[in-house]
Amino acid sequence: MNWRSQGFLAMTVIEISRYKGGWKAFEAPGVEPVFLTKDDAISYAQTRVRFRTGEIRVLDASDTVQRTIAFTETDRRL
């Protein structure tokens, strides 16, 4: 029995935040590309979570969650 059949799902969380005149998409230490616009950072994050379950958290200047974009396997079914 594997972890998926037991009901456990790995959840990807990517945080989008301001960073030195741009926007950083933080996925994990060492995986934090910086973009000129917030929309570019969100687009990158949407591509990264495309085939996974997870969410994108857009943070404001005080690092509080301004917006959450959730993704699940049911969102991708035809």
Secondary structure per residue as TSV (DSSP state, phi and psi in degrees):
chain	resnum	aa	ss	phi	psi
A	1	M	-	360.0	126.1
A	2	N	-	-95.5	175.5
A	3	W	T	-66.8	-30.2
A	4	R	T	-69.6	-39.2
A	5	S	T	-71.0	-17.6
A	6	Q	T	-88.3	-1.6
A	7	G	T	95.8	3.6
A	8	F	-	-90.2	128.6
A	9	L	-	-123.9	135.8
A	10	A	-	-75.5	132.4
A	11	M	E	-113.0	125.6
A	12	T	E	-90.6	129.8
A	13	V	E	-122.7	125.0
A	14	I	E	-120.6	128.3
A	15	E	E	-105.3	130.8
A	16	I	E	-104.4	123.1
A	17	S	E	-144.9	161.6
A	18	R	E	-64.6	144.1
A	19	Y	E	-157.1	108.2
A	20	K	T	42.9	58.5
A	21	G	T	80.4	6.9
A	22	G	E	-142.9	-155.5
A	23	W	E	-133.5	129.8
A	24	K	E	-103.2	136.4
A	25	A	E	-106.0	98.6
A	26	F	E	-90.4	116.9
A	27	E	S	-108.1	-41.3
A	28	A	B	-164.8	161.7
A	29	P	T	-54.4	127.0
A	30	G	T	90.8	-11.7
A	31	V	B	-119.7	76.0
A	32	E	-	-144.3	68.7
A	33	P	-	-65.8	152.0
A	34	V	E	-113.2	138.8
A	35	F	E	-125.6	157.3
A	36	L	S	-72.2	-34.5
A	37	T	S	-121.9	155.6
A	38	K	H	-64.2	-39.0
A	39	D	H	-61.8	-38.3
A	40	D	H	-64.4	-40.0
A	41	A	H	-66.1	-41.1
A	42	I	H	-66.2	-41.0
A	43	S	H	-61.2	-43.6
A	44	Y	H	-59.1	-47.6
A	45	A	H	-63.0	-39.4
A	46	Q	H	-63.2	-36.3
A	47	T	H	-67.9	-39.6
A	48	R	H	-67.3	-33.0
A	49	V	T	-98.2	9.3
A	50	R	T	-50.9	-46.4
A	51	F	T	-110.0	27.5
A	52	R	S	-131.2	172.6
A	53	T	E	-99.5	136.2
A	54	G	E	169.1	-163.1
A	55	E	E	-151.8	157.1
A	56	I	E	-110.0	128.4
A	57	R	E	-112.0	120.1
A	58	V	E	-97.2	119.4
A	59	L	E	-99.2	150.2
A	60	D	-	-91.3	-172.1
A	61	A	T	-62.3	-25.6
A	62	S	T	-95.7	14.6
A	63	D	S	62.5	29.9
A	64	T	-	-101.7	149.1
A	65	V	E	-68.2	119.1
A	66	Q	E	-92.2	-35.3
A	67	R	E	-153.5	145.3
A	68	T	E	-126.1	132.1
A	69	I	E	-117.5	110.3
A	70	A	E	-96.2	147.1
A	71	F	E	-132.6	133.8
A	72	T	-	-135.1	167.9
A	73	E	G	-62.4	-32.3
A	74	T	G	-68.9	-26.5
A	75	D	G	-65.7	-24.7
A	76	R	G	-98.9	-3.1
A	77	R	-	-73.1	145.9
A	78	L	-	-85.5	360.0
